Amino acid sequence: QVQLVESGGGLVQAGGSLRLSCAASGSRFNIDAMGWYRQAPGKQRELVLSITSGGSTNYADSVKDRFTISRDNAKNTVYLQMNRLKFEDTAVYYCNAKKFTGISFLDYWGQGTQVTVSS
């Protein structure tokens, strides 16, 4: 089992910045990709940014050039730096970790942290 603990959400004005952190604990061996997803009211959960243990990233076009992701492999912690926030970035942000079981990948999720951007 992998436990993910998020921190850093809150209320910010449009144009501002926030930094989210997610620390993995428990069975951290073989964690590959870690990243962030978000879910706005009435919408499906979507990928924001993810990063593999090797440093490859995958991101949503809507956050390109505004959000960056970094990872401390030694601490199994991933960070999401969000700059130039927009009202439409308002959502619950969920940390995700993908653990390789030897056959397939298992998804683990944090409890979510609210990000609210006021216009």
Helices and strands as residue ranges (DSSP letters): E 2-7, E 10-13, E 18-26, E 31-39, E 46-51, E 57-59, G 61-63, E 67-72, E 77-82, G 87-89, E 91-100, E 105-109, E 113-118
